[in-house]
Amino acid sequence: MDEPPQRVTVTHPRTRAARPGRRNAAVRDVRQQTPLGEVYVKALMHTQLRLALLVCGAVCLPLACLPLLLGHLPTRLWGIGLPWLVLGLPVYVLLVTAGACYVRRAERHERDFVEHVHRS
């Protein structure tokens, strides 16, 4: 007797149905610190380092230019020392804004990393 043909499911290679044995393999690789997991973690660390250097440069460049700015400004404005105004408000606004942007981006990178690991 002729046997009926075997059923085969055709899926895209990136779907979990195509790799039932590899479900959450990337998560396992990261947790068990396999070489592939190390690649994933190093990629996250490089992304975070790049972000940190970018934010550091964005903060340090304006702060390094402050002495030049303060040298060309008048010393008093409305009876208040102008250097104190420049150092008081804009510097702290810059630091708080840079810190908030850094935290938001770092958390986004971590979320993307987790999504990528769970997708793999």
Order of alpha helices (4+ residues) and beta strands (2+ residues): alpha-alpha-beta-beta-alpha
